[in-house]
Every structure is written in structure tokens, then in C-alpha cells.
């Protein structure tokens, strides 16, 4: 009798578990599943990345200076419903450690290329915010015709004038060498409009506060060097597939070329402060790059 009861109980438990598992599978769509992994960059630095969603083009989000992949959370949620979305933390940022001494744009580009190569993606759009723009360009050089589009976010064709000479670069970076976190905090806070949500400002500033000063100072030097020496030729090289979503803080700023989309009433952190407007702008650019309208 006990044996029969035990068998019946085991059978009911088996059915319960199977039904429960079936329910989990049926209520979790493909776009909700996220895979996280690590790949070595060209110099051996371990790069943490994640994927979510499916279907080409693969949208790769590249964060900005001393940021991390969580700056793209609203975009990952939105675009993974239609495409495969990829995020990563560049070497020395977020969850990725580093084996490098110089944080050059080319090396960061190798981080992105390593992830794309690991995934075997064939049709890629690279989206880079601020420093992520030059990083995306460097990645595109390595990935070749697999990249069908580059989207710079408040980078390239903006009013900001990067220091060009060695003296000007050294002068700009010096305060960061003396007081990295204090200077970084002041700079980041200056990148919002007066109308920006204070909670959003504090959330973004807090994320910057954990940045590694050595990484930040080196990357800033290298970013300015890239803009002084690489940007002119590289922007011409990719002009056909390069688009921009830039900030228009006063709403009166005009795009500097037909491939630039302006988002009014927002500062540097366009995607984070105005995610809906940004997502719509990026969706339109993806449509142009792919020819898909549905």
C-alpha cells in the first residue's frame, strides 16, 4: 500500500514539475532570454558581453567613456523585441577587467570585434555613445562589410571642440589627473539641461563615480588623440553608413549634415534621459540602413 502511494505521489510530482517547466517555457519569449558570456580581446583582456533577442541586423551597443553596458538598459529592452541586441563592457569598464596599459580607441575596437566574431554575426549595426562612436568606427575597420551601419550618439558633428594639440590635450586632462572623481563629477553634471530629471542625473553621476582613474585618464588622452589624427579620414571613409543621433539642448541646434538627427531638449545623455525619442530616432535609422519597413 505504501509502495502504491509512493508511486502515485512520485507520478503527481513528475507531472507537476513537467507542467511547471512547460509553463515557464511558454511564458518566456525569446526576446526575454539573455545570455551572458566572456571573450578574450586581442590583448587577452576578458570582455564580458550579453545577447538578447533574435533576427538580423544585430544591434551592438557600445557605451561611452568610463561608463558600462547598463547605460543602454532601455534600448536593450526595446530593440530586443525585433532584433538580436548585443551589449558589452569595454576593457577596464563595468564587468570587464583588463590586461592593457593604454586604453586606445583601436584596442577598444578590438574588444567589440572580438564579441562580434565570437557570435558569428554577419549583418551588424554598431551604436556608440560619445567615446563609443570612435570605438565603433575602429571596430568597423576590423569587421569589414559585416557592418552595415554605424550610429554615433552625441559624438561627431557636435559643437564640442576637442583639444587638438599635445599642449591643449594635456591641459584639458590635467585636472582629471589631479582629482579624477571630483573633476569627472563636475563635467558629467554640466552635460544636462536645467530641465533634466534630478533623479536621472544622480543615477548617471553615481555610475560614473566608480570609474577607475587610470583607465579614465588614459582613455581620455587616447580619445582626444583619435579625434585629432584619425577622425577626419575615418568619418569620410564611413560617411555612407554613418548616422548620428545628437543632442539639441536648446532645441534650436541644427544638424550639420543630412545623416544627423537632433533630439531637442536634452543634453549629452540622449538615450538615457529621453529613451523614447532616442529609440524612435534609432528605429528610423535602422529602417534606412536595412530597407525594412515592417
Number of C-alpha atoms within 10 A of each C-alpha: 6 7 8 9 10 11 12 12 12 12 12 12 12 12 12 12 12 12 12 12 11 11 11 11 11 10 9 10 11 15 20 12 12 13 10 12 12 17 18 17 22 14 12 13 20 22 25 23 22 17 22 22 23 17 13 16 23 27 26 24 25 32 27 23 20 24 23 22 22 16 20 18 13 16 20 24 14 16 20 23 17 14 18 22 28 27 25 27 27 34 26 23 24 20 16 18 15 18 12 14 9 14 22 19 26 19 21 26 25 26 28 32 21 21 24 21 12 12 13 9 17 15 17 23 25 26 25 24 29 20 27 28 26 28 30 31 28 21 25 24 17 16 20 9 12 15 22 20 28 28 26 27 30 29 22 24 17 17 11 9 9 15 18 14 12 13 9 13 19 14 12 16 19 14 15 18 16 10 11 19 19 12 15 20 15 11 12 15 13 12 15 21 16 12 10 15 11 11 9 14 18 12 10 19 17 12 15 18 16 13 20 15 17 15 19 23 21 16 20 21 19 19 23 24 20 20 19 16 11 14 16 12 10 16 16 10 13 15 13 13 16 24 24 29 26 30 27 22 20 12 12 10 15 13 17 14 10 8 17 22 23 24 22 17 19 24 23 21 23 26 26 19 19 17 17 15 15 22 17 11 16 22 13 13 22 21 12 13 18 14 9 9 8 4
